[in-house]
Amino acid sequence: MLPSGQVMRALRKARISAYALDSKGFGAHRDRTYLNQFQWSHGGHAFAGFWASVTVMSIHLDGVAKLW
């Protein structure tokens, strides 16, 4: 039987090795990802378009105001 110190060291080393292998992607599937696919909705397009037009108009009006 192994002394308890050697058992604990072996378990710790195995855990560290497992984390290292997991972080490098060994054994990972091709389609594994932590990112989700993003799909624009109609409301999202309208929201982005509205704020883009507000931004463009505010820049334009700021330039017009400097001309006066």
VENWO-V269109 format. One line per field, one symbol per residue. phi: phi as a letter, one per 30 degrees, with the letter a starting at -180 (. if undefined). psi: psi as a letter, one per 40 degrees, with the letter a starting at -180 (. if undefined). A space follows every 50 residues. Layout:
phi=???
psi=???
This chain:
phi=.dddddddddddddddddddddddididddcdacccdcbdcddddddddd dddddddddddddddddd
psi=hiiddddddddddddddddddddeeheiidehieiiihhhiddddddddd ddddddddddddddddd.
